[in-house]
Amino acid sequence: MNRIGENAAYYKGERNIMTVDLSTKKFMFDWNNNHQITRVSITRIIAHEFSHSVLGTIPDNNATVIKTDAIMKSINNTRRATTDNYFDYEG
């Protein structure tokens, strides 16, 4: 966990590395709630980065988004659906 502005996960054989920025203020359209703008939760970020480290997928890989959506369905039923649904918002 950090506050340096980085969310990342790496799959390196026997050594998986994950870092999550707890101060991240990103948003997404929630496809399960009429595309309402919602803040990306720390839980979603952790699930997403964990998926990268376990699956070994590269950034911007839609398989990771789909896996994260499956995890989040049982937590708060939010759905990001696509890799480009992630943005800064000043609303």
N, C-alpha and C positions, 0 to 999 in steps of 0.2 A: 504494500500500500504506500502511496506517495502523494505529494502535492506539487509535482513538478510538471503537470500537464501531459502525462503520457499514459496511455492505455495500450498494453502490448502483451503478447504471449508468443512463445517460441517453442517449437517441438524440436529437440535436439537429441534424438535417440533416447538415451537413458536419463537425460537431464532436461526437464521441462521447466521453463521460466515464465512467470507471469507477473506483471505489474499493473496496478490499477490506481488511477488518480481519483481520490475521494472528493476533489473539488470540481469535478467535471460538471459543466452546465450545458449539456447537449440536449436537443429535443428531437422528436420524431412525430410522424403522423401515425396514430394508432388505428390500424386497419380493422380492429375489432370494435371500434367505438366511433363509427362514422368519420374516420380520418381526422379525429380531433387531435390538436397539437398537445402532446404530453411530454413531460421531461423524461429523459432516459434515466432510469433508476440505477443506483449503484448495484443493485441485485442483478439487473440486466447486463450491466457492463462486466461484472464478475462472471456471470454465466457465459457471456460472449467470449471473453478472453480465455476462460477455462476450456471452452469448446475448441478454440485455436490450439491451445497447448496439448489437448488430448487427441484431437483429430489430425493435427499437423497441417491444418489448412492455412493458406496464405491470406493476408489482409484482402478485403474486398471480395471474399469468396462467399457466394450466396448460400453454400451448404452450411456455413457457420451461422448465418442469420436464421436459416430454417431450424437448425438444431436449438439455437437460443430461443426462438419462438415457441418450440415444443416445451422447453423447460419453463418458460414464463407463463405458458397457458395455465398451469396448475398453481402458479403463484399469484398473478394479478390479471391474467387473461389479456395481456397486451400483445399486439402483433406488429412487428416492424415490416416484415415481408420482403423487402429488397435492400441491397447494400447501400443504395444512394439515399435512403430515408434516414438521414442523420445530419443535423444542422444546428447552427447557432441561431438563437431567436431572441429578439429584443422586445417582444410584444407584451 
